[in-house]
Amino acid sequence: MSGCRRKSSWEAYRAFDQGMAEFNRYDYARADTSLREAWALDTTFVPALLYATFAAVNDGAGARGDSLLKQVLLRRSSLSSYHAALADYLSAYLTGDRSQALPKIVLAAQLAPSSRAGYNAAFVLLQLNRPREADSVLGSLNPDRGPMRDWPTFWSQRAYAAHLLGDHAREREYAQTMRARHPDQRVSWVIEARALAAMGREAALDSLLVAAATLDPDVYWSQGAMYVVAGEELAAHQRGDSTARFRQAVTWLEERLRNDSTNRAHQLWLAQAYVGLGDWKAAEHWLSIVDAKGPPRLYIRGQLAALAARRGDSTLAVKLLGPGPTAGHVDGEFLVYEARLAALRGDTEEAIAKLSTALRVGVTNFHWVQHAVRQDFASMAGDARYRRLMGLEGER
């Protein structure tokens, strides 16, 4: 009997190692499967179930993550202090309130300084628009040892913190380092394009775009995405000709869609390019095509709602945005859309209140969202409360 148990445990650890390797390659769906297999082989191996929860959440399978976490919490007493802190972090994180999740992951980082918990703490701090603290935490981690060594997003998170701090030279440096260490990470090209546009360095941007022309075009972080993001950043900083970049994006993306009319990523970026050009009708057309292909997504609903609000149809905007999160949960992304709709209809107090709550609970990918917030809040750009929330007090 004990021999069967040892064999079961050995097989469980082998499945666990495979799952963690898949997790580190961002293959979260396979990691979820492998880690749950490890748990099935040895049900005393609760950390395997905990990491399966992380994989499910990272894969966007929130309902499965909730279900797995319930199983973990039933066995919390068998976990080490570190793994118990991770479970508590996930429990708070899945309610949507990142401010409650932060102290849990900070505790985990203190219990295991060489773990990935410090990175996760910085990740949460960026969602709370606290880039200076995130930058400090990331700066304390060693990218050449331990879990950060083979973790490409260490560098993208460093770049996002630098971007929110307005340190675009350092943002570019991190993007270049990411590309040198992890050449397959296409987001590094988009990050560098954003940094160059923010600095108004259009000659260097052109050179980067020429180099990107040799890369695989049919990926999410494509050359077309580089054009769109560069256009948004040029517009935000009032540097160069943002309209030209959006038109380049339209030309590039429409050409790719003639080769493959079903490419969802290209359709999304094309809609965003038309938003940049102020062509609401064309943007709505492409967003509606994407929306028709799958279950309703908050990003699509929110974008369509914002476009309706920009046309002055506040009633339709609220209808398109639809219902908020389920009872017992909050969603900073949803609150940001509500704030944007309020700003567009001129309700300053509601806009500030919603934005304040959103940033208190945390907004996923806020570093990508903040340009749209600034665009829709343009009429209250001088409001001290808004500037404080967005971290713009020192900006000239």
VOROLO-825742 format. One record per residue: y, x, z of N, C-alpha, C, O in turn. Coordinates in steps of 0.001 Angstrom, whole numbers, plus 500000, padded with zeros to 6 digits. Layout:
YXZYXZYXZYXZ;...
END
This chain:
498794500832500000500000500000500000501252500864500000502196500612499251;501246501918500879502407502809500931502574503559499630503697503857499223;501431503880498949501525504562497663502193503690496633502984504187495832;501896502387496628502554501458495701504047501397495987504862501321495067;504405501431497286505824501373497656506558502612497143507669502511496623;505910503818497297506562505039496815506750504988495303507790505396494788;505741504486494595505864504370493142506976503396492778507762503648491865;507035502265493512508079501279493262509454501882493492510369501670492696;509607502649494600510898503260494906511275504296493857512436504388493458;510288505082493407510573506095492382511046505432491102512012505884490486;510370504359490696510779503622489490512160503008489672512956502946488735;512435502550490906513746501962491185514852502999491042515898502717490456;514626504192491573515640505239491460515838505686490014516947506021489597;514752505685489267514881506039487848515727504997487113516585505352486304;515487503713487392516300502652486776517749502749487245518678502510486473;517933503105488526519285503251489070520029504381488357521181504206487958;519387505532488196520023506657487498520395506282486074521464506643485581;519497505550485417519792505105484047520989504167484047521871504278483196;521021503236485010522125502288485095523457502961485355524471502575484773;523468503967486225524717504665486519525179505490485318526379505615485075;524235506049484571524600506775483348525220505816482330526197506159481665;524655504621482211525219503607481305526589503145481799527501502926481001;526728503000483099528021502622483684529077503662483318530192503305482938;528736504937483429529690506008483137530046506097481658531046506715481291;529223505476480804529536505399479363530261504092479030530456503778477856;530658503332480049531310502021479887530384500983479270530847499944478800;529079501249479265528115500290478721527705499369479869526579499426480363;528651498518480280528467497763481516527366496714481423526692496444482417;527171496123480260526120495109480119524747495729480355523930495168481085;524488496892479736523201497559479951523089498070481384522021498008481991;524208498578481922524184499059483304523819497938484260523033498138485186;524380496771484042524078495596484868522577495314484849521962495077485888;522002495345483651520562495076483513519730496132484227518809495795484970;520048497415484009519266498510484608519377498500486132518390498726486832;520569498239486637520774498258488089520091497069488755519573497195489864;520087495923488092519354494778488643517851495024488585517100494547489435;517422495778487567516006496151487500515644497048488687514580496895489287;516535497981489020516301498859490175516152498041491450515282498304492281;517013497053491582516947496169492754515644495373492762515034495215493820;515209494875491624513967494088491550512754494942491918511794494447492508;512807496223491567511696497124491873511624497495493347510551497779493880;512785497488493996512825497821495421513961497035496067515119497450496009;513632495902496681514665495006497206515323495529498478516218494882499020;514891496693498959515636497343500051516758498222499491517582498745500242;516779498374498200517740499255497524519016498440497222519339498174496064;519723498057498287520880497175498143522037497825497370522728497120496634;522284499161497506523361499759496696523190499534495192524179499435494466;521935499452494720521721499177493290522292497812492926522902497651491869;522092496828493805522627495491493570524152495497493644524817494783492893;524703496302494549526154496422494675526765496983493395527763496459492900;526169498047492859526713498635491631526470497729490418527231497765489451;525414496923490471525227495919489413526369494920489437526807494443488390;526853494600490636528008493702490756529229494318490105529942493645489361;529480495600490378530593496300489725530452496237488210531422495969487502;529238496484487712529018496483486258529291495105485667529921494990484617;528815494059486345529029492696485842530518492366485799531006491794484824;531237492729486860532681492459486915533399493217485806534252492654485120;533056494499485625533695495297484578533371494783483183534133494991482239;532220494103483064531824493548481765532465492192481512532242491583480466;533262491717482467533928490432482310533083489242482725533461488094482493;531930489517483343531036488437483774531314488114485239530503488408486118;532468487505485487532893487248486852531951486339487622531705486571488806;531416485304486972530518484369487657529248485078488106528773484861489221;528698485925487243527495486672487632527832487663488737527043487869489659;529011488275488639529445489179489696529520488482491037529069489020492048;530092487279491051530164486482492283528758486226492849528521486366494049;527847485853491966526483485538492390525783486765492960525119486680493993;525931487914492284525310489145492768525911489577494096525198490030494992;527224489434494219527884489860495450527410489034496644527274489565497745;527163487764496442526638486924497535525327487492498056525082487497499262;524482487972497139523214488579497543523447489875498328522753490162499303;524434490643497880524773491889498585525260491592499997524825492232500954;526163490620500129526765490323501427525744489778502422525896489960503630;524715489118501927523637488664502818522909489852503444522277489723504493;523004491012502786522301492220503250523292493305503672522945494485503726;524519492899503969525577493865504277525207494782505441525586495953505442;524475494270506427524141495067507615523261496264507287523182497212508068;522598496225506132521736497350505749522494498437504996521933499493504703;523760498189504683524549499140503908525185500198504802525431499963505985;525445501357504223526231502376504914527665501882505066528052500898504434;528458502557505901529858502162506083530610502206504761531442501342504483;530314503210503949530982503353502655530632502194501726531516501570501140;529338501913501598528935500832500692529369499470501226529654498565500442;529421499312502543529931498056503114531408497885502766531848496780502452;532177498983502821533596498913502441533741498550500969534640497793500601;532856499087500118532891498732498691532588497250498493533223496583497676;531616496742499244531277495317499131532448494455499579532748493440498951;533107494851500655534272494105501134535411494158500114536127493177499914;535565495312499479536581495464498422536303494493497274537203493785496822;535072494463496814534725493564495710534924492106496102535373491293495294;534588491783497346534735490406497821536192489970497736536492488863497288;537105490856498174538535490540498102539027490567496659539829489725496256;538548491530495887538991491691494498538664490448493677539466490024492845;537497489869493907537061488737493097537801487443493428537721486477492669;538521487411494551539386486254494796540647486331493963541369485343493827;540920487522493395542113487723492585543260488360493335544237488775492712;543175488452494662544288489002495445544069490486495673543372490887496604;544672491294494814544486492742494895545140493338496144544723494398496610;546159492668496692546793493187497906545820493153499078545907493987499979;544889492193499074543867492136500101542728493123499812542066493606500731;542514493410498538541452494347498161541848495793498434540989496632498710;543152496090498356543610497479498462543175498172499748542598499256499663;543417497607500947543008498342502153541511498570502250541072499533502880;540721497701501635539267497867501661538847499089500841537992499868501263;539454499246499673539068500380498834539683501673499355539115502747499160;540836501585500014541418502772500655540485503262501761540274504465501915;539926502322502530538962502694503571537749503376502958537281504392503472;537240502826501865536089503439501193536416504855500746535579505750500860;537627505068500240538037506401499795538127507364500974537802508544500842;538561506868502110538622507721503302537225508081503796536999509197504264;536290507142503693534917507391504135534173508337503196533283509070503627;534536508322501919533859509172500926534899509748499971535046509259498850;535626510789500405536719511337499586536284511846498216537094511901497291;535007512220498076534551512752496786533979511666495875533434511972494814;534097510402496279533570509297495482534616508810494468535695509387494339;534267507742493763535194507147492796536144506147493460536968505535492781;536037505980494764536855504983495449538345505292495351539158504375495247;538713506571495384540129506927495247540689506479493904541805505965493819;539900506682492862540296506204491531540488504692491542541462504182490988;539553503971492175539668502513492232540908502077493000541538501077492655;541259502830494042542472502511494794543703502656493899544602501817493934;543738503717493105544856503912492174544894502808491125545966502341490741;543730502400490670543614501316489696544252500038490240544985499350489530;543965499728491513544541498539492143546051498710492324546808497766492098;546489499882492722547923500122492915548701499898491618549829499407491652;548111500253490482548781500009489206548888498508488930549882498057488362;547880497735489324547950496286489134549042495667490011549601494621489680;549332496326491125550379495855492034551747496435491673552710496266492421;551834497115490534553060497766490068553605498730491129554787498711491473;552705499563491624553062500617492576552652501959491975551795502659492515;553283502309490837552819503478490085553012504804490809552226505730490608;554040504917491645554271506190492326553113506504493270552646507640493343;552655505468493999551512505671494888550240505935494091549431506784494465;550067505205492989548895505423492139548891506838491589547849507493491553;550044507305491164550172508659490616549805509700491672549146510696491373;550235509460492904549930510390493991548433510437494275547865511513494461;547799509271494306546356509227494561545594509927493447544710510741493712;545932509613492204545240510234491071545450511742491061544544512501490717;546644512168491439546941513599491480546137514340492529545978515558492446;545623513608493528544825514246494580543361514406494180542598515080494872;542964513788493059541571513853492618541359515025491679542261515409490935;540171515587491717539840516744490883539157516275489599538043515755489657;539802516446488434539197515958487184538050516827486678537393516477485698;537808517956487340536787518893486875535536518909487740534593519655487473;535536518068488793534378518021489673534069516576490048534953515719490057;532807516322490355532434515010490864532582513905489833532483514153488631;532820512681490300532789511514489403533922511473488381533808510756487387;535014512218488589536122512192487632535866513079486416536513512921485380;534917514017486546534715515000485477534348514345484150534839514755483099;533503513348484190533051512680482956533565511246482874532895510372482325;534748511011483419535308509656483485536617509628482700537672509927483259;536567509269481397537765509347480554538956508563481083540099508990480917;538703507419481719539830506585482124540628507177483280541690506658483625;540134508253483883540988508984484831542288509358484148543366509231484729;542180509828482893543362510302482166544213509141481670545440509241481664;543594508050481256544406506911480818545162506307482002546311505891481851;544527506253483185545233505724484357546394506636484758547445506159485186;546199507937484618547305508865484883548465508592483914549634508598484301;548112508355482655549141508067481651549845506754481950551060506657481779;549106505740482395549722504445482685550689504554483864551762503951483852;550303505328484883551213505527486013552479506224485554553580505827485937;552337507261484735553503507985484225554378507073483375555604507157483432;553753506201482588554524505275481755555377504357482612556566504184482347;554774503764483644555522502856484508556623503588485275557621502981485664;556442504885485490557464505686486158558540506162485189559538506747485609;558343505915483889559309506355482882559195507821482539560096508380481914;558096508460482937557895509882482652557037509994481393555832510235481466;557675509816480245556922509691479003556412511033478472555447511075477709;557058512124478875556539513442478490555182513675479163554246514174478538;555094513314480421553830513474481136552801512464480629551612512772480549;553256511263480287552361510265479692551707510838478438550499510703478243;552507511476477594551965512069476371550985513200476701549937513327476067;551330514003477682550461515121478068549082514621478514548062515214478163;549054513533479286547765512998479737546971512429478569545749512566478521;547663511789477629546970511261476449546330512394475650545198512269475183;547048513483475498546517514622474750545335515259475479544356515662474852;545433515345476801544331515902477581543098515010477459541978515500477315;543312513716477517542200512775477371541517512969476018540289512987475935;542308513111474967541741513268473631540989514591473496539951514653472838;541512515649474118540854516950474036539504516931474767538533517531474308;539459516242475896538235516212476694537255515141476235536040515300476353;537798514053475714536966512903475330537414512415473950538077511383473848;537060513142472894537573512835471545537252511436471044537938510926470158;536223510809471596535831509482471106536671508361471705536497507202471327;537577508675472627538377507643473293539644507357472488540659508037472641;539568506356471640540668506076470714541945505598471408543035505711470846;541817505067472617543023504603473307544008505742473517545211505502473621;543520506984473583544424508118473801545448508234472669546584508645472905;545056507879471453545983507912470328547095506872470504548263507139470219;546713505703470971547695504631471164548646504978472311549847504722472231;548102505558473368548943505963474495549964507009474049551138506932474412;549514507983473263550459509008472809551522508406471886552693508779471958;551113507479471026552093506815470156553130506083470987554318506109470667;552689505433472050553618504718472918554594505678473589555792505406473666;554075506798474071554939507775474742555975508348473776557146508482474132;555553508686472562556479509244471577557555508230471194558723508585471040;557159506979471044558139505941470708559131505759471852560329505602471614;558642505779473089559528505623474245560563506741474308561687506534474765;560173507924473845561103509065473838561953509113472574562848509950472458;561675508210471617562420508210470372562059509354469445562857509730468587;560875509909469605560459511069468792559664510580467581558440510704467520;560397510026466628559737509371465492559105510353464510558132510001463844;559623511564464402558990512541463514557603512908464049556634512972463293;557522513147465355556220513450465965555299512236465882554089512381465708;555865511058466006555085509824465885554505509701464485553335509352464321;555322509986463472554831509930462092553672510902461879552687510567461220;553793512108462441552723513098462303551436512611462952550344512801462415;551577511985464108550406511453464797549755510345463976548530510280463879;550561509483463392550032508383462580549327508903461332548311508344460919;549846509949460736549191510564459573547826511106459978546843510918459261;547763511782461131546488512326461611545495511202461894544297511359461659;545987510074462396545107508952462737544530508265461505543550507528461609;545129508500460345544674507834459115543252508227458737542597507514457976;542766509354459257541412509813458914540350509217459838539157509417459609;540760508496460867539824507976461862539237506634461426539754505978460522;538157506244462081537527504945461832538580503848462026539160503747463108;538837503030461009539884502023461141539457500759461892540303500045462431;538179500486461931537729499182462431537284499250463885536141498952464231;538240499655464725538037499687466168539209498942466806540201498651466138;539093498635468096540175497904468760541456498739468809542524498273468413;541338499982469303542521500857469411542708501591468088542529502806468005;543061500851467084543129501367465714544515501948465389545426501935466217;544636502451464174545944502902463694546925501722463649548114501884463921;546419500558463309547274499368463329547815499086464711548977498708464865;546964499270465735547417499099467111548505500105467451549446499787468178;548378501320466924549399502346467168550755501903466619551780502073467278;550757501343465427552014500852464839552644499761465713553849499773465965;551807498814466173552327497697466970552915498200468282554042497854468636;552151499016469000552594499510470305553844500376470155554755500304470980;553887501185469112555089502002468867556294501112468611557387501379469110;556092500051467830557194499123467560557694498468468830558901498342469032;556769498047469694557167497414470950557962498365471829558937497970472468;557538499614471855558218500581472722559584500974472160560537501154472917;559682501108470838560986501380470223561959500246470513563133500480470799;561456499003470437562316497848470728562737497836472192563892497553472510;561783498149473095562086498117474526563156499130474900563994498867475762;563126500284474255564070501349474590565240501432473614566106502301473725;565243500491472640566310500452471633566483501813470954567585502346470822;565325502348470530565323503633469825564692503420468450563640502790468345;565313503931467412564705503879466096564592502475465535565203501530466034;563791502362464480563654501109463742562326500454464100561310500724463460;562329499598465113561090498938465523560581497997464438559373497841464265;561502497370463707561096496434462651560238497125461607559266496549461117;560595498361461262559819499105460269558393499341460757557444499266459976;558246499625462048556903499868462592556073498587462585554881498621462281;556689497477462912555955496209462874555544495869461438554450495353461209;556412496155460485556058495887459082554928496801458623554051496378457870;554946498054459077553834498953458759552541498413459347551483498483458722;552637497875460551551458497297461195550911496128460385549703496028460167;551799495246459940551377494087459149550673494546457876549602494042457541;551271495497457169550681495998455930549289496571456184548339496258455466;549178497413457212547909498082457514546851497064457926545727497100457425;547201496161458832546236495206459365545804494181458318544631493813458259;546738493722457499546357492761456464545434493397455432544546492738454890;545648494668455169544750495364454240543342495450454816542363495227454104;543237495776456114541922495850456744541247494482456767540033494384456584;542019493440456988541450492095457042541003491617455668540156490729455573;541552492183454613541039491860453277539632492437453104538825491891452350;539338493537453799537993494125453752537020493392454669535837493259454357;537539492913455817536716492177456772537595491124457428538323491408458379;537519489926456915538403488854457371538065488355458769538806487549459332;536943488827459344536502488307460642536811489261461798536441488981462939;537476490370461524537711491366462578538706490816463601539904490728463335;538195490454464754538989489807465795540100490720466324541219490269466568;539781492005466498540781492939467018541967493035466074543118493006466509;541682493151464772542783493248463801543608491963463786544829492014463642;542961490830463932543697489556463966544640489490465169545781489043465057;544141489942466316544978489934467522546181490846467375547299490464467720;545960492050466865547077492988466695548053492501465624549258492731465725;547527491825464596548408491283463553549306490199464151550498490145463849;548748489349464984549557488327465662550649488999466482551790488537466497;550302490091467165551274490793467996552364491442467143553525491497467550;551994491926465978552996492497465062553987491429464622555190491679464554;553481490242464324554380489151463914555266488693465079556404488276464863;554754488769466302555607488496467464556764489486467485557912489110467725;556455490742467233557496491770467196558538491511466134559715491824466320;558110490939465018559039490626463927559785489307464149560684488953463386;559397488590465202560032487295465473559556486187464555560212485152464437;558411486394463900557836485373463022556824484570463833555620484820463762;557323483600464607556463482845465513555368482087464769554237481994465246;555709481546463597554732480744462848553525481591462437552378481173462598;553798482777461909552699483652461486551885484109462698550658484185462631;552562484411463800551849484828465016550927483715465504549778483963465870;551440482488465507550622481348465936549423481154465019548332480820465480;549622481362463737548535481212462764547372482127463125546226481682463182;547661483406463371546591484355463629545985484164465014544780484342465190;546795483808465986546244483534467314545335482306467287544309482275467966;545709481311466515544898480094466414543555480389465760542542479791466123;543539481305464800542276481699464160541357482353465178540166482048465233;541912483256465986541109483919467014540636482905468044539488482958468484;541506481988468431541197480986469453540050480084469012539246479644469834;539978479812467715538942478903467198537560479538467189536560478846467001;537499480851467390536213481547467248535409481634468530534245482033468498;535995481273469647535249481429470885535813480560471982536719479759471750;535267480719473198535758479929474334537214480271474626537646481391474353;537975479333475173539390479574475439539591480787476348538917480930477368;540512481644475970540833482823476767542273482719477217543140482253476477;542521483163478453543860483066479001544863483827478147545995483377477968;544456484978477618545387485763476802545869484953475599547064484936475303;544957484288474912545330483507473732546182482310474137547228482047473542;545715481580475171546481480418475642547887480833476053548862480158475721;547988481943476775549289482398477253550218482802476130551410482496476153;549661483496475139550488483916474003550992482703473216552162482641472837;550108481754472979550513480546472257551556479760473059552498479210472489;551381479712474376552346479017475232553708479699475177554737479028475104;553717481031475213554987481770475152555697481534473827556922481416473784;554925481465472744555537481208471434556155479812471390557241479630470840;555464478826471970556032477470472025557318477465472845558292476808472478;557317478202473956558511478269474800559670478933474074560822478529474236;559371479944473279560439480611472522561044479674471475562206479824471099;560254478714471012560784477716470078561515476601470818562085475709470189;561502476646472162562203475640472950561373474445473338561912473474473870;560043474483473084559183473338473416558465473633474729557310474058474732;559159473402475847558602473720477167557409472842477519556469473306478166;557435471589477105556326470676477408555041471154476750553990471200477389;555125471510475469553951472023474765553496473344475374552297473606475471;554448474170475782554102475472476364553228475300477598552213475982477740;553613474399478485552834474157479703551451473613479351550455473996479963;551394472727478371550116472154477945549200473233477368548005473257477663;549755474122476551548954475174475931548436476171476961547310476655476849;549259476478477968548818477422478993547630476859479758546710477597480113;547646475569480010546495474924480637546422475150482128547380475624482738;545278474809482725545138474872484189545044476299484693544665477214483961;545392476468485947545320477768486589543917478054487109542963477373486733;543788479059487971542472479440488485541873478360489388542562477441489831;540593478494489642539896477533490493540331477686491945540919478701492321;540043476688492748540435476697494160539871477933494860538726478325494636;540696478532495709540269479710496451540491481008495727540181482074496259;541029480946494509541291482141493717542757482157493282543411481117493205;543249483347493005544565483510492390544388484347491136543390485053490992;545341484272490239545259485022488986546660485493488620547492484714488154;546903486778488840548219487331488562548617487205487105549793487005486798;547649487319486199547951487187484778548472485787484468549446485632483730;547820484764485034548262483384484827549668483193485393550510482553484765;549920483745486576551241483630487202552318484307486368553453483832486314;551976485406485721552939486075484842553307485175483673554476485091483297;552317484503483093552636483574482005553524482444482502554465482049481814;553237481917483692554096480878484252555517481404484457556490480692484211;555627482641484905556948483245485103557686483389483777558884483119483695;556966483815482739557585483981481423558064482641480863559150482556480289;557254481602481031557657480278480537558896479796481281559801479223480674;558942480026482598560117479626483378561352480390482927562433479814482813;561196481688482670562327482498482216562844482011480871564053481959480645;561926481653479979562323481213478647563023479851478661563842479562477788;562701479019479651563406477730479716564647477808480608565314476802480847;564950479025481100566179479235481859566096478923483332567129478822483993;564888478765483873564716478474485293564568479790486046563453480241486311;565690480400486387565695481734486985564929481791488294564124482701488494;565158480843489187564525480885490503563005480782490387562276481520491050;562535479873489550561090479722489356560499480982488729559421481431489121;561203481544487762560716482750487089560569483905488067559549484595488067;561587484120488903561541485207489874560441484965490900559715485890491263;560313483718491372559297483398492376557885483639491833557047484227492516;557626483183490602556298483363490013555999484834489755554882485294489993;556989485568489272556779486987489004556528487744490306555680488634490365;557272487381491342557086488021492646555669487801493164555030488736493645;555179486574493068553825486271493533552790486999492684551805487521493206;553018487032491378552081487716490474551927489180490859550811489694490936;553041489846491100552978491268491417552502491513492849552033492606493165;552617490519493703552074490658495052550550490608495029549891491339495769;549985489743494176548524489630494127547914490579493101546713490846493137;548740491089492185548251492062491212548015491469489833547517490352489695;548381492238488819548261491808487423547425492837486672547823493994486543;546288492420486187545428493318485418546188493843484198546841493086483479;546087495156483982546735495808482837548243495566482803548816495362481733;548877495586483958550312495329483992551082496313483120552123495962482564;550590497521482995551280498520482183551351498121480715552233498590479995;550433497257480252550518496726478889551303495417478838551848495060477794;551361494708479954552013493397480002553524493506480178554271492644479714;553976494576480853555373494626481282556381494568480132557507494114480335;556006495015478933556977494949477826557272493490477450558411493150477129;556225492612477492556418491192477164557242490507478250558071489644477961;557004490902479510557795490345480611559267490683480406560134489821480545;559543491934480077560936492359479901561589491629478728562779491316478763;560804491365477700561348490641476547561730489212476934562810488735476586;560837488536477653561092487132477989562090486972479131562699485911479273;562264488002479939563232487981481032564569488595480620565389488924481478;564797488752479312566003489443478837567280488810479370568253489513479643;567286487482479521568507486806479969568846487118481420569977486898481852;567884487626482174568160487969483579567899489457483844567529489856484948;568104490260482798567844491694482913568682492356484003568278493374484565;569836491789484302570694492374485322570465491840486716571113492296487658;569563490887486878569287490296488188568642491348489102567606491920488765;569264491594490257568784492647491153567361492379491633566580493316491802;567016491107491853565658490773492310564629491108491244563574491669491540;564941490762490008564043491065488900563887492569488726562771493056488543;564978493303488780564927494745488584564128495419489699563413496393489461;564255494900490898563494495456492024562001495210491829561188496109492043;561643494005491427560239493678491199559615494556490118558467494984490231;560390494812489077559869495573487941560009497086488121559572497862487271;560621497497489233560814498928489468561841499547488548561694500694488125;562898498779488232563900499224487267565215499659487913566200499891487212;565240499771489258566511500019489934567210501277489427568431501298489274;566430502322489168567045503581488748567185503739487253567662504774486787;566781502736486484566827502856485024568232502659484499568962501775484945;568593503485483556569942503373482965569872502676481613570899502489480961;
END
